[in-house]
Amino acid sequence: MQIKVNINENLMIMEVEKDEMLIDALRRYGFFSVKRGCDTTNCGLCTVWLEEKPVLSCSVLAVKANEKKVTTLEGIQKEAKEFGEFLVREGAEQCGFCSPGFIMTVIAMKKELVNPSEEDIKHYLSGNLCRCTGYMGQLRAIKKFMEEN
């Protein structure tokens, strides 16, 4: 079936199966920042924005994106680069495997929350799994990022 999706400000007509997950359709169409990690909605690697809100694309049927706006990391390169460089300056980067979903979530949080507490940040980031760290460096960097930017 065909769906019309505004992906990263570009209107696309996609051929999808009625039971196809959004992650699979996006990857098939070349959006490789959307990664598969767990298929159980526990890791956050597949995070994209659907109508400006972070969602786990492994849990959303592609047909649910019909006539909607989807944003992937490819669509927010400037913001992603700025935040990635900020993490490096703060010494909070790790291997990078979780970075696309993590960055999508942090930038969405920055747009949505004003002056979030540490608990707000932890709540917003729940579901973003990093296998390299105990999150303390990342949490410190995110708090500083939210204050400075």
N, CA, C and O atoms as CSV, one atom per row, in Angstrom:
chain,resi,resn,atom,element,x,y,z
A,1,MET,N,N,0.835,-1.169,0.000
A,1,MET,CA,C,0.000,0.000,0.000
A,1,MET,C,C,0.885,1.238,0.000
A,1,MET,O,O,2.018,1.205,0.479
A,2,GLN,N,N,0.360,2.319,-0.537
A,2,GLN,CA,C,1.110,3.561,-0.586
A,2,GLN,C,C,0.710,4.470,0.568
A,2,GLN,O,O,-0.461,4.577,0.933
A,3,ILE,N,N,1.738,5.127,1.132
A,3,ILE,CA,C,1.479,6.164,2.126
A,3,ILE,C,C,2.276,7.401,1.719
A,3,ILE,O,O,3.313,7.306,1.061
A,4,LYS,N,N,1.766,8.559,2.126
A,4,LYS,CA,C,2.466,9.818,1.902
A,4,LYS,C,C,3.009,10.270,3.245
A,4,LYS,O,O,2.265,10.389,4.219
A,5,VAL,N,N,4.303,10.519,3.293
A,5,VAL,CA,C,4.949,10.903,4.536
A,5,VAL,C,C,5.885,12.075,4.269
A,5,VAL,O,O,6.637,12.076,3.294
A,6,ASN,N,N,5.829,13.055,5.134
A,6,ASN,CA,C,6.776,14.160,5.077
A,6,ASN,C,C,7.965,13.742,5.947
A,6,ASN,O,O,7.903,13.807,7.174
A,7,ILE,N,N,9.042,13.316,5.295
A,7,ILE,CA,C,10.224,12.868,6.040
A,7,ILE,C,C,11.303,13.923,5.901
A,7,ILE,O,O,11.759,14.224,4.797
A,8,ASN,N,N,11.704,14.478,7.023
A,8,ASN,CA,C,12.757,15.496,7.047
A,8,ASN,C,C,12.470,16.628,6.069
A,8,ASN,O,O,13.362,17.097,5.362
A,9,GLU,N,N,11.207,17.059,6.039
A,9,GLU,CA,C,10.747,18.172,5.205
A,9,GLU,C,C,10.679,17.825,3.717
A,9,GLU,O,O,10.619,18.721,2.875
A,10,ASN,N,N,10.690,16.548,3.394
A,10,ASN,CA,C,10.542,16.104,2.007
A,10,ASN,C,C,9.346,15.169,1.912
A,10,ASN,O,O,9.269,14.174,2.632
A,11,LEU,N,N,8.417,15.491,1.025
A,11,LEU,CA,C,7.254,14.636,0.840
A,11,LEU,C,C,7.676,13.383,0.085
A,11,LEU,O,O,8.277,13.461,-0.987
A,12,MET,N,N,7.354,12.233,0.657
A,12,MET,CA,C,7.696,10.956,0.029
A,12,MET,C,C,6.454,10.101,-0.079
A,12,MET,O,O,5.588,10.117,0.795
A,13,ILE,N,N,6.383,9.360,-1.157
A,13,ILE,CA,C,5.360,8.334,-1.292
A,13,ILE,C,C,6.084,7.011,-1.113
A,13,ILE,O,O,7.002,6.680,-1.863
A,14,MET,N,N,5.660,6.269,-0.118
A,14,MET,CA,C,6.335,5.020,0.228
A,14,MET,C,C,5.407,3.842,0.002
A,14,MET,O,O,4.207,3.917,0.267
A,15,GLU,N,N,5.965,2.777,-0.478
A,15,GLU,CA,C,5.262,1.504,-0.575
A,15,GLU,C,C,5.565,0.730,0.704
A,15,GLU,O,O,6.726,0.445,0.997
A,16,VAL,N,N,4.537,0.393,1.458
A,16,VAL,CA,C,4.730,-0.344,2.705
A,16,VAL,C,C,3.712,-1.482,2.790
A,16,VAL,O,O,2.652,-1.451,2.165
A,17,GLU,N,N,4.067,-2.456,3.566
A,17,GLU,CA,C,3.129,-3.537,3.862
A,17,GLU,C,C,2.249,-3.086,5.020
A,17,GLU,O,O,2.660,-2.253,5.827
A,18,LYS,N,N,1.047,-3.631,5.105
A,18,LYS,CA,C,0.124,-3.183,6.163
A,18,LYS,C,C,0.627,-3.516,7.558
A,18,LYS,O,O,0.215,-2.880,8.528
A,19,ASP,N,N,1.520,-4.514,7.678
A,19,ASP,CA,C,2.047,-4.888,8.991
A,19,ASP,C,C,3.516,-4.501,9.166
A,19,ASP,O,O,4.179,-4.977,10.087
A,20,GLU,N,N,4.022,-3.638,8.286
A,20,GLU,CA,C,5.430,-3.232,8.339
A,20,GLU,C,C,5.634,-2.160,9.403
A,20,GLU,O,O,4.837,-1.230,9.531
A,21,MET,N,N,6.701,-2.304,10.154
A,21,MET,CA,C,7.017,-1.319,11.180
A,21,MET,C,C,7.734,-0.132,10.531
A,21,MET,O,O,8.399,-0.276,9.506
A,22,LEU,N,N,7.586,1.022,11.140
A,22,LEU,CA,C,8.171,2.248,10.601
A,22,LEU,C,C,9.685,2.129,10.462
A,22,LEU,O,O,10.251,2.608,9.479
A,23,ILE,N,N,10.341,1.507,11.418
A,23,ILE,CA,C,11.800,1.352,11.339
A,23,ILE,C,C,12.205,0.660,10.044
A,23,ILE,O,O,13.163,1.070,9.389
A,24,ASP,N,N,11.480,-0.382,9.680
A,24,ASP,CA,C,11.837,-1.144,8.483
A,24,ASP,C,C,11.610,-0.331,7.216
A,24,ASP,O,O,12.424,-0.380,6.294
A,25,ALA,N,N,10.519,0.412,7.163
A,25,ALA,CA,C,10.253,1.253,5.994
A,25,ALA,C,C,11.305,2.357,5.877
A,25,ALA,O,O,11.817,2.614,4.787
A,26,LEU,N,N,11.622,3.001,6.982
A,26,LEU,CA,C,12.611,4.077,6.950
A,26,LEU,C,C,13.971,3.555,6.491
A,26,LEU,O,O,14.613,4.170,5.640
A,27,ARG,N,N,14.407,2.447,7.036
A,27,ARG,CA,C,15.699,1.888,6.640
A,27,ARG,C,C,15.689,1.459,5.171
A,27,ARG,O,O,16.678,1.646,4.462
A,28,ARG,N,N,14.583,0.890,4.719
A,28,ARG,CA,C,14.483,0.472,3.320
A,28,ARG,C,C,14.606,1.668,2.377
A,28,ARG,O,O,15.088,1.534,1.252
A,29,TYR,N,N,14.162,2.843,2.847
A,29,TYR,CA,C,14.237,4.054,2.034
A,29,TYR,C,C,15.508,4.862,2.308
A,29,TYR,O,O,15.612,6.010,1.877
A,30,GLY,N,N,16.470,4.277,3.017
A,30,GLY,CA,C,17.788,4.886,3.154
A,30,GLY,C,C,18.039,5.722,4.387
A,30,GLY,O,O,19.052,6.419,4.452
A,31,PHE,N,N,17.160,5.678,5.362
A,31,PHE,CA,C,17.357,6.444,6.594
A,31,PHE,C,C,18.043,5.534,7.619
A,31,PHE,O,O,17.408,4.966,8.508
A,32,PHE,N,N,19.368,5.422,7.456
A,32,PHE,CA,C,20.120,4.443,8.229
A,32,PHE,C,C,20.509,4.904,9.631
A,32,PHE,O,O,21.096,4.130,10.386
A,33,SER,N,N,20.197,6.143,9.993
A,33,SER,CA,C,20.444,6.566,11.378
A,33,SER,C,C,19.469,5.870,12.320
A,33,SER,O,O,19.719,5.777,13.521
A,34,VAL,N,N,18.375,5.389,11.780
A,34,VAL,CA,C,17.366,4.687,12.577
A,34,VAL,C,C,17.856,3.243,12.720
A,34,VAL,O,O,17.817,2.455,11.775
A,35,LYS,N,N,18.312,2.926,13.919
A,35,LYS,CA,C,18.955,1.631,14.145
A,35,LYS,C,C,18.035,0.651,14.852
A,35,LYS,O,O,17.155,1.027,15.626
A,36,ARG,N,N,18.268,-0.598,14.561
A,36,ARG,CA,C,17.556,-1.683,15.235
A,36,ARG,C,C,18.444,-2.165,16.386
A,36,ARG,O,O,19.616,-2.491,16.197
A,37,GLY,N,N,17.852,-2.198,17.581
A,37,GLY,CA,C,18.626,-2.645,18.726
A,37,GLY,C,C,17.996,-3.827,19.427
A,37,GLY,O,O,18.655,-4.843,19.649
A,38,CYS,N,N,16.730,-3.705,19.778
A,38,CYS,CA,C,16.131,-4.731,20.639
A,38,CYS,C,C,14.813,-5.297,20.120
A,38,CYS,O,O,14.464,-6.431,20.446
A,39,ASP,N,N,14.080,-4.535,19.326
A,39,ASP,CA,C,12.746,-4.924,18.860
A,39,ASP,C,C,11.757,-5.140,19.997
A,39,ASP,O,O,10.729,-5.792,19.811
A,40,THR,N,N,12.055,-4.605,21.154
A,40,THR,CA,C,11.147,-4.754,22.297
A,40,THR,C,C,10.843,-3.408,22.954
A,40,THR,O,O,10.324,-3.376,24.069
A,41,THR,N,N,11.147,-2.328,22.303
A,41,THR,CA,C,10.938,-0.960,22.790
A,41,THR,C,C,11.692,-0.666,24.080
A,41,THR,O,O,11.208,0.094,24.919
A,42,ASN,N,N,12.862,-1.254,24.248
A,42,ASN,CA,C,13.632,-1.047,25.470
A,42,ASN,C,C,14.922,-0.256,25.299
A,42,ASN,O,O,15.516,0.161,26.293
A,43,CYS,N,N,15.371,-0.039,24.063
A,43,CYS,CA,C,16.707,0.544,23.925
A,43,CYS,C,C,16.733,1.972,23.394
A,43,CYS,O,O,17.686,2.699,23.674
A,44,GLY,N,N,15.733,2.398,22.647
A,44,GLY,CA,C,15.689,3.759,22.133
A,44,GLY,C,C,16.488,3.999,20.868
A,44,GLY,O,O,16.476,5.113,20.346
A,45,LEU,N,N,17.182,2.995,20.359
A,45,LEU,CA,C,18.010,3.190,19.166
A,45,LEU,C,C,17.207,3.610,17.946
A,45,LEU,O,O,17.738,4.271,17.053
A,46,CYS,N,N,15.951,3.240,17.898
A,46,CYS,CA,C,15.117,3.497,16.719
A,46,CYS,C,C,14.287,4.771,16.846
A,46,CYS,O,O,13.326,4.959,16.100
A,47,THR,N,N,14.643,5.639,17.772
A,47,THR,CA,C,13.850,6.846,18.021
A,47,THR,C,C,13.833,7.779,16.812
A,47,THR,O,O,14.872,8.109,16.240
A,48,VAL,N,N,12.637,8.187,16.448
A,48,VAL,CA,C,12.402,9.226,15.443
A,48,VAL,C,C,11.342,10.153,16.028
A,48,VAL,O,O,10.756,9.859,17.070
A,49,TRP,N,N,11.104,11.259,15.362
A,49,TRP,CA,C,10.006,12.131,15.786
A,49,TRP,C,C,8.836,11.908,14.842
A,49,TRP,O,O,8.989,11.940,13.621
A,50,LEU,N,N,7.691,11.686,15.412
A,50,LEU,CA,C,6.448,11.609,14.653
A,50,LEU,C,C,5.622,12.794,15.110
A,50,LEU,O,O,5.212,12.874,16.268
A,51,GLU,N,N,5.385,13.714,14.188
A,51,GLU,CA,C,4.695,14.963,14.538
A,51,GLU,C,C,5.417,15.678,15.692
A,51,GLU,O,O,4.786,16.189,16.618
A,52,GLU,N,N,6.749,15.700,15.610
A,52,GLU,CA,C,7.617,16.423,16.548
A,52,GLU,C,C,7.767,15.750,17.921
A,52,GLU,O,O,8.409,16.319,18.804
A,53,LYS,N,N,7.209,14.591,18.118
A,53,LYS,CA,C,7.319,13.878,19.398
A,53,LYS,C,C,8.150,12.614,19.199
A,53,LYS,O,O,7.958,11.894,18.219
A,54,PRO,N,N,9.077,12.338,20.125
A,54,PRO,CA,C,9.878,11.123,19.973
A,54,PRO,C,C,9.021,9.862,20.121
A,54,PRO,O,O,8.213,9.739,21.041
A,55,VAL,N,N,9.224,8.941,19.192
A,55,VAL,CA,C,8.552,7.639,19.238
A,55,VAL,C,C,9.578,6.566,18.892
A,55,VAL,O,O,10.592,6.839,18.249
A,56,LEU,N,N,9.302,5.365,19.322
A,56,LEU,CA,C,10.143,4.229,18.978
A,56,LEU,C,C,9.609,3.623,17.689
A,56,LEU,O,O,8.534,3.024,17.673
A,57,SER,N,N,10.354,3.780,16.624
A,57,SER,CA,C,9.861,3.364,15.312
A,57,SER,C,C,9.702,1.850,15.181
A,57,SER,O,O,9.065,1.373,14.242
A,58,CYS,N,N,10.279,1.089,16.119
A,58,CYS,CA,C,10.082,-0.365,16.080
A,58,CYS,C,C,8.713,-0.752,16.634
A,58,CYS,O,O,8.312,-1.914,16.559
A,59,SER,N,N,8.000,0.227,17.190
A,59,SER,CA,C,6.688,-0.068,17.769
A,59,SER,C,C,5.550,0.673,17.068
A,59,SER,O,O,4.411,0.654,17.536
A,60,VAL,N,N,5.859,1.328,15.942
A,60,VAL,CA,C,4.863,2.096,15.205
A,60,VAL,C,C,4.721,1.492,13.815
A,60,VAL,O,O,5.706,1.333,13.094
A,61,LEU,N,N,3.513,1.164,13.452
A,61,LEU,CA,C,3.278,0.685,12.087
A,61,LEU,C,C,3.546,1.821,11.105
A,61,LEU,O,O,3.192,2.971,11.364
A,62,ALA,N,N,4.162,1.497,9.993
A,62,ALA,CA,C,4.469,2.515,8.978
A,62,ALA,C,C,3.211,3.233,8.515
A,62,ALA,O,O,3.250,4.434,8.247
A,63,VAL,N,N,2.101,2.519,8.418
A,63,VAL,CA,C,0.862,3.157,7.952
A,63,VAL,C,C,0.389,4.253,8.907
A,63,VAL,O,O,-0.364,5.138,8.499
A,64,LYS,N,N,0.813,4.208,10.159
A,64,LYS,CA,C,0.452,5.266,11.126
A,64,LYS,C,C,1.134,6.592,10.795
A,64,LYS,O,O,0.732,7.641,11.298
A,65,ALA,N,N,2.166,6.547,9.949
A,65,ALA,CA,C,2.873,7.764,9.549
A,65,ALA,C,C,2.243,8.410,8.319
A,65,ALA,O,O,2.687,9.473,7.885
A,66,ASN,N,N,1.219,7.785,7.756
A,66,ASN,CA,C,0.564,8.333,6.579
A,66,ASN,C,C,0.045,9.746,6.864
A,66,ASN,O,O,-0.638,9.992,7.858
A,67,GLU,N,N,0.394,10.665,5.957
A,67,GLU,CA,C,-0.040,12.067,6.062
A,67,GLU,C,C,0.539,12.768,7.293
A,67,GLU,O,O,-0.018,13.760,7.763
A,68,LYS,N,N,1.660,12.249,7.813
A,68,LYS,CA,C,2.275,12.846,9.016
A,68,LYS,C,C,3.713,13.248,8.723
A,68,LYS,O,O,4.284,12.914,7.685
A,69,LYS,N,N,4.267,13.972,9.673
A,69,LYS,CA,C,5.650,14.425,9.583
A,69,LYS,C,C,6.534,13.502,10.414
A,69,LYS,O,O,6.268,13.263,11.591
A,70,VAL,N,N,7.586,12.989,9.786
A,70,VAL,CA,C,8.565,12.144,10.462
A,70,VAL,C,C,9.923,12.833,10.353
A,70,VAL,O,O,10.305,13.317,9.287
A,71,THR,N,N,10.634,12.870,11.458
A,71,THR,CA,C,11.979,13.439,11.454
A,71,THR,C,C,12.945,12.385,11.954
A,71,THR,O,O,12.735,11.770,12.999
A,72,THR,N,N,14.011,12.186,11.184
A,72,THR,CA,C,15.088,11.289,11.583
A,72,THR,C,C,16.317,12.135,11.874
A,72,THR,O,O,16.301,13.350,11.673
A,73,LEU,N,N,17.363,11.510,12.336
A,73,LEU,CA,C,18.604,12.230,12.614
A,73,LEU,C,C,19.119,12.942,11.368
A,73,LEU,O,O,19.713,14.015,11.467
A,74,GLU,N,N,18.895,12.352,10.204
A,74,GLU,CA,C,19.314,13.000,8.957
A,74,GLU,C,C,18.649,14.355,8.775
A,74,GLU,O,O,19.188,15.222,8.088
A,75,GLY,N,N,17.493,14.545,9.377
A,75,GLY,CA,C,16.751,15.790,9.224
A,75,GLY,C,C,17.109,16.877,10.209
A,75,GLY,O,O,16.627,18.003,10.091
A,76,ILE,N,N,17.946,16.561,11.177
A,76,ILE,CA,C,18.343,17.576,12.171
A,76,ILE,C,C,19.864,17.578,12.328
A,76,ILE,O,O,20.383,17.636,13.442
A,77,GLN,N,N,20.555,17.516,11.220
A,77,GLN,CA,C,22.010,17.403,11.239
A,77,GLN,C,C,22.700,18.533,12.004
A,77,GLN,O,O,23.637,18.279,12.762
A,78,LYS,N,N,22.256,19.761,11.818
A,78,LYS,CA,C,22.908,20.891,12.495
A,78,LYS,C,C,22.801,20.747,14.014
A,78,LYS,O,O,23.802,20.848,14.722
A,79,GLU,N,N,21.589,20.512,14.508
A,79,GLU,CA,C,21.389,20.357,15.950
A,79,GLU,C,C,22.116,19.126,16.482
A,79,GLU,O,O,22.696,19.157,17.568
A,80,ALA,N,N,22.080,18.045,15.708
A,80,ALA,CA,C,22.740,16.811,16.128
A,80,ALA,C,C,24.249,17.011,16.233
A,80,ALA,O,O,24.881,16.546,17.182
A,81,LYS,N,N,24.812,17.699,15.262
A,81,LYS,CA,C,26.257,17.959,15.285
A,81,LYS,C,C,26.628,18.824,16.487
A,81,LYS,O,O,27.609,18.549,17.179
A,82,GLU,N,N,25.840,19.865,16.731
A,82,GLU,CA,C,26.114,20.744,17.875
A,82,GLU,C,C,26.064,19.968,19.188
A,82,GLU,O,O,26.941,20.123,20.039
A,83,PHE,N,N,25.039,19.134,19.351
A,83,PHE,CA,C,24.933,18.375,20.593
A,83,PHE,C,C,26.033,17.326,20.688
A,83,PHE,O,O,26.597,17.122,21.763
A,84,GLY,N,N,26.345,16.659,19.585
A,84,GLY,CA,C,27.427,15.668,19.584
A,84,GLY,C,C,28.756,16.291,19.971
A,84,GLY,O,O,29.511,15.715,20.754
A,85,GLU,N,N,29.043,17.465,19.425
A,85,GLU,CA,C,30.278,18.170,19.769
A,85,GLU,C,C,30.269,18.596,21.235
A,85,GLU,O,O,31.306,18.579,21.898
A,86,PHE,N,N,29.104,18.976,21.734
A,86,PHE,CA,C,28.977,19.339,23.142
A,86,PHE,C,C,29.310,18.135,24.025
A,86,PHE,O,O,30.041,18.271,25.006
A,87,LEU,N,N,28.782,16.970,23.685
A,87,LEU,CA,C,29.078,15.756,24.456
A,87,LEU,C,C,30.570,15.470,24.475
A,87,LEU,O,O,31.119,15.093,25.509
A,88,VAL,N,N,31.225,15.648,23.340
A,88,VAL,CA,C,32.664,15.406,23.259
A,88,VAL,C,C,33.409,16.386,24.153
A,88,VAL,O,O,34.291,15.984,24.912
A,89,ARG,N,N,33.062,17.670,24.072
A,89,ARG,CA,C,33.723,18.676,24.917
A,89,ARG,C,C,33.547,18.377,26.399
A,89,ARG,O,O,34.431,18.665,27.206
A,90,GLU,N,N,32.406,17.801,26.752
A,90,GLU,CA,C,32.117,17.483,28.156
A,90,GLU,C,C,32.663,16.114,28.567
A,90,GLU,O,O,32.522,15.709,29.721
A,91,GLY,N,N,33.279,15.408,27.634
A,91,GLY,CA,C,33.835,14.091,27.941
A,91,GLY,C,C,32.757,13.053,28.206
A,91,GLY,O,O,32.983,12.109,28.964
A,92,ALA,N,N,31.589,13.211,27.595
A,92,ALA,CA,C,30.456,12.321,27.883
A,92,ALA,C,C,30.104,11.409,26.715
A,92,ALA,O,O,29.093,10.709,26.768
A,93,GLU,N,N,30.918,11.403,25.658
A,93,GLU,CA,C,30.618,10.520,24.532
A,93,GLU,C,C,31.126,9.119,24.847
A,93,GLU,O,O,32.033,8.934,25.658
A,94,GLN,N,N,30.528,8.154,24.197
A,94,GLN,CA,C,30.944,6.769,24.382
A,94,GLN,C,C,31.177,6.156,23.005
A,94,GLN,O,O,31.730,6.818,22.127
A,95,CYS,N,N,30.775,4.931,22.804
A,95,CYS,CA,C,31.073,4.238,21.536
A,95,CYS,C,C,30.274,4.795,20.371
A,95,CYS,O,O,30.715,4.689,19.226
A,96,GLY,N,N,29.116,5.383,20.624
A,96,GLY,CA,C,28.317,5.985,19.568
A,96,GLY,C,C,27.161,5.142,19.073
A,96,GLY,O,O,26.333,5.639,18.309
A,97,PHE,N,N,27.073,3.882,19.479
A,97,PHE,CA,C,26.004,3.038,18.969
A,97,PHE,C,C,24.630,3.583,19.339
A,97,PHE,O,O,23.715,3.559,18.516
A,98,CYS,N,N,24.476,4.068,20.555
A,98,CYS,CA,C,23.178,4.573,21.003
A,98,CYS,C,C,22.938,6.031,20.609
A,98,CYS,O,O,21.846,6.560,20.813
A,99,SER,N,N,23.951,6.673,20.049
A,99,SER,CA,C,23.884,8.120,19.814
A,99,SER,C,C,22.704,8.602,18.987
A,99,SER,O,O,22.075,9.583,19.385
A,100,PRO,N,N,22.358,7.984,17.864
A,100,PRO,CA,C,21.237,8.546,17.087
A,100,PRO,C,C,19.941,8.665,17.886
A,100,PRO,O,O,19.318,9.727,17.896
A,101,GLY,N,N,19.535,7.605,18.544
A,101,GLY,CA,C,18.303,7.662,19.332
A,101,GLY,C,C,18.431,8.594,20.517
A,101,GLY,O,O,17.497,9.324,20.849
A,102,PHE,N,N,19.598,8.569,21.159
A,102,PHE,CA,C,19.865,9.418,22.313
A,102,PHE,C,C,19.797,10.887,21.914
A,102,PHE,O,O,19.168,11.689,22.605
A,103,ILE,N,N,20.435,11.242,20.815
A,103,ILE,CA,C,20.441,12.625,20.341
A,103,ILE,C,C,19.037,13.076,19.963
A,103,ILE,O,O,18.632,14.192,20.291
A,104,MET,N,N,18.289,12.208,19.272
A,104,MET,CA,C,16.903,12.550,18.911
A,104,MET,C,C,16.080,12.854,20.164
A,104,MET,O,O,15.282,13.792,20.178
A,105,THR,N,N,16.276,12.066,21.198
A,105,THR,CA,C,15.510,12.241,22.427
A,105,THR,C,C,15.919,13.519,23.155
A,105,THR,O,O,15.059,14.263,23.625
A,106,VAL,N,N,17.212,13.778,23.253
A,106,VAL,CA,C,17.680,14.969,23.974
A,106,VAL,C,C,17.234,16.239,23.259
A,106,VAL,O,O,16.799,17.190,23.909
A,107,ILE,N,N,17.333,16.270,21.948
A,107,ILE,CA,C,16.921,17.476,21.218
A,107,ILE,C,C,15.407,17.688,21.332
A,107,ILE,O,O,14.948,18.825,21.436
A,108,ALA,N,N,14.640,16.611,21.313
A,108,ALA,CA,C,13.187,16.738,21.524
A,108,ALA,C,C,12.903,17.264,22.929
A,108,ALA,O,O,12.025,18.106,23.116
A,109,MET,N,N,13.651,16.765,23.915
A,109,MET,CA,C,13.468,17.228,25.287
A,109,MET,C,C,13.800,18.714,25.388
A,109,MET,O,O,13.106,19.459,26.080
A,110,LYS,N,N,14.851,19.145,24.707
A,110,LYS,CA,C,15.256,20.552,24.723
A,110,LYS,C,C,14.138,21.442,24.170
A,110,LYS,O,O,13.909,22.545,24.667
A,111,LYS,N,N,13.449,20.954,23.144
A,111,LYS,CA,C,12.348,21.718,22.553
A,111,LYS,C,C,11.122,21.752,23.464
A,111,LYS,O,O,10.372,22.728,23.469
A,112,GLU,N,N,10.925,20.691,24.226
A,112,GLU,CA,C,9.689,20.534,24.983
A,112,GLU,C,C,9.764,21.041,26.420
A,112,GLU,O,O,8.800,21.620,26.921
A,113,LEU,N,N,10.896,20.830,27.086
A,113,LEU,CA,C,10.990,21.149,28.507
A,113,LEU,C,C,11.824,22.404,28.747
A,113,LEU,O,O,12.857,22.607,28.109
A,114,VAL,N,N,11.373,23.223,29.652
A,114,VAL,CA,C,12.119,24.405,30.063
A,114,VAL,C,C,12.621,24.171,31.478
A,114,VAL,O,O,11.847,23.855,32.382
A,115,ASN,N,N,13.926,24.329,31.658
A,115,ASN,CA,C,14.531,24.151,32.987
A,115,ASN,C,C,14.173,22.819,33.639
A,115,ASN,O,O,13.688,22.809,34.770
A,116,PRO,N,N,14.395,21.705,32.964
A,116,PRO,CA,C,14.024,20.419,33.570
A,116,PRO,C,C,14.912,20.078,34.755
A,116,PRO,O,O,16.101,20.399,34.774
A,117,SER,N,N,14.325,19.433,35.725
A,117,SER,CA,C,15.100,18.942,36.868
A,117,SER,C,C,15.843,17.677,36.446
A,117,SER,O,O,15.601,17.145,35.362
A,118,GLU,N,N,16.735,17.203,37.291
A,118,GLU,CA,C,17.441,15.958,37.001
A,118,GLU,C,C,16.454,14.802,36.862
A,118,GLU,O,O,16.633,13.926,36.016
A,119,GLU,N,N,15.416,14.803,37.690
A,119,GLU,CA,C,14.399,13.752,37.601
A,119,GLU,C,C,13.623,13.842,36.293
A,119,GLU,O,O,13.290,12.816,35.701
A,120,ASP,N,N,13.327,15.075,35.830
A,120,ASP,CA,C,12.656,15.253,34.536
A,120,ASP,C,C,13.502,14.675,33.409
A,120,ASP,O,O,12.997,13.987,32.522
A,121,ILE,N,N,14.794,14.967,33.461
A,121,ILE,CA,C,15.708,14.472,32.428
A,121,ILE,C,C,15.758,12.948,32.450
A,121,ILE,O,O,15.666,12.308,31.402
A,122,LYS,N,N,15.900,12.373,33.627
A,122,LYS,CA,C,15.945,10.910,33.736
A,122,LYS,C,C,14.657,10.282,33.218
A,122,LYS,O,O,14.690,9.265,32.526
A,123,HIS,N,N,13.533,10.886,33.551
A,123,HIS,CA,C,12.255,10.363,33.087
A,123,HIS,C,C,12.164,10.433,31.566
A,123,HIS,O,O,11.746,9.471,30.922
A,124,TYR,N,N,12.554,11.565,30.994
A,124,TYR,CA,C,12.471,11.745,29.537
A,124,TYR,C,C,13.388,10.761,28.818
A,124,TYR,O,O,13.060,10.275,27.736
A,125,LEU,N,N,14.529,10.474,29.420
A,125,LEU,CA,C,15.510,9.584,28.781
A,125,LEU,C,C,15.280,8.110,29.079
A,125,LEU,O,O,15.976,7.258,28.526
A,126,SER,N,N,14.321,7.793,29.939
A,126,SER,CA,C,14.089,6.376,30.236
A,126,SER,C,C,13.741,5.663,28.938
A,126,SER,O,O,12.951,6.164,28.137
A,127,GLY,N,N,14.315,4.533,28.742
A,127,GLY,CA,C,14.113,3.806,27.498
A,127,GLY,C,C,15.234,4.005,26.507
A,127,GLY,O,O,15.224,3.381,25.445
A,128,ASN,N,N,16.206,4.857,26.815
A,128,ASN,CA,C,17.404,5.006,25.987
A,128,ASN,C,C,18.530,4.245,26.660
A,128,ASN,O,O,19.068,4.677,27.678
A,129,LEU,N,N,18.872,3.131,26.092
A,129,LEU,CA,C,19.854,2.239,26.691
A,129,LEU,C,C,21.239,2.513,26.134
A,129,LEU,O,O,21.437,2.532,24.919
A,130,CYS,N,N,22.190,2.725,27.020
A,130,CYS,CA,C,23.598,2.851,26.653
A,130,CYS,C,C,24.310,1.701,27.347
A,130,CYS,O,O,24.255,1.571,28.570
A,131,ARG,N,N,24.964,0.888,26.576
A,131,ARG,CA,C,25.633,-0.283,27.156
A,131,ARG,C,C,27.049,0.035,27.639
A,131,ARG,O,O,27.699,-0.820,28.240
A,132,CYS,N,N,27.533,1.250,27.385
A,132,CYS,CA,C,28.922,1.597,27.722
A,132,CYS,C,C,29.089,2.296,29.064
A,132,CYS,O,O,30.185,2.302,29.624
A,133,THR,N,N,28.034,2.875,29.579
A,133,THR,CA,C,28.219,3.833,30.661
A,133,THR,C,C,27.187,3.679,31.757
A,133,THR,O,O,26.179,2.990,31.601
A,134,GLY,N,N,27.458,4.324,32.845
A,134,GLY,CA,C,26.506,4.412,33.942
A,134,GLY,C,C,25.685,5.677,33.864
A,134,GLY,O,O,24.966,6.009,34.806
A,135,TYR,N,N,25.781,6.387,32.759
A,135,TYR,CA,C,24.979,7.580,32.455
A,135,TYR,C,C,25.376,8.837,33.226
A,135,TYR,O,O,24.845,9.909,32.935
A,136,MET,N,N,26.280,8.754,34.187
A,136,MET,CA,C,26.575,9.937,34.996
A,136,MET,C,C,27.187,11.064,34.154
A,136,MET,O,O,26.790,12.221,34.292
A,137,GLY,N,N,28.141,10.737,33.292
A,137,GLY,CA,C,28.744,11.752,32.426
A,137,GLY,C,C,27.727,12.341,31.464
A,137,GLY,O,O,27.699,13.550,31.234
A,138,GLN,N,N,26.902,11.482,30.911
A,138,GLN,CA,C,25.876,11.955,29.984
A,138,GLN,C,C,24.860,12.836,30.705
A,138,GLN,O,O,24.464,13.878,30.184
A,139,LEU,N,N,24.443,12.430,31.885
A,139,LEU,CA,C,23.469,13.215,32.645
A,139,LEU,C,C,24.037,14.590,32.994
A,139,LEU,O,O,23.347,15.602,32.866
A,140,ARG,N,N,25.288,14.623,33.434
A,140,ARG,CA,C,25.938,15.893,33.756
A,140,ARG,C,C,25.983,16.779,32.503
A,140,ARG,O,O,25.680,17.970,32.574
A,141,ALA,N,N,26.359,16.198,31.361
A,141,ALA,CA,C,26.455,16.968,30.125
A,141,ALA,C,C,25.084,17.461,29.668
A,141,ALA,O,O,24.956,18.596,29.209
A,142,ILE,N,N,24.070,16.628,29.788
A,142,ILE,CA,C,22.720,17.036,29.365
A,142,ILE,C,C,22.221,18.183,30.222
A,142,ILE,O,O,21.642,19.138,29.704
A,143,LYS,N,N,22.438,18.102,31.522
A,143,LYS,CA,C,22.008,19.203,32.405
A,143,LYS,C,C,22.679,20.502,31.985
A,143,LYS,O,O,22.029,21.545,31.919
A,144,LYS,N,N,23.966,20.445,31.704
A,144,LYS,CA,C,24.696,21.634,31.290
A,144,LYS,C,C,24.195,22.121,29.923
A,144,LYS,O,O,24.025,23.323,29.717
A,145,PHE,N,N,23.964,21.202,29.004
A,145,PHE,CA,C,23.449,21.539,27.674
A,145,PHE,C,C,22.102,22.240,27.771
A,145,PHE,O,O,21.859,23.234,27.086
A,146,MET,N,N,21.238,21.721,28.616
A,146,MET,CA,C,19.900,22.305,28.780
A,146,MET,C,C,19.990,23.702,29.374
A,146,MET,O,O,19.170,24.562,29.051
A,147,GLU,N,N,20.970,23.944,30.236
A,147,GLU,CA,C,21.131,25.250,30.852
A,147,GLU,C,C,21.748,26.261,29.899
A,147,GLU,O,O,21.353,27.427,29.885
A,148,GLU,N,N,22.719,25.816,29.100
A,148,GLU,CA,C,23.483,26.729,28.255
A,148,GLU,C,C,22.841,27.058,26.928
A,148,GLU,O,O,23.057,28.144,26.390
A,149,ASN,N,N,22.067,26.154,26.396
A,149,ASN,CA,C,21.580,26.355,25.029
A,149,ASN,C,C,20.128,26.765,24.999
A,149,ASN,O,O,19.568,26.973,23.922
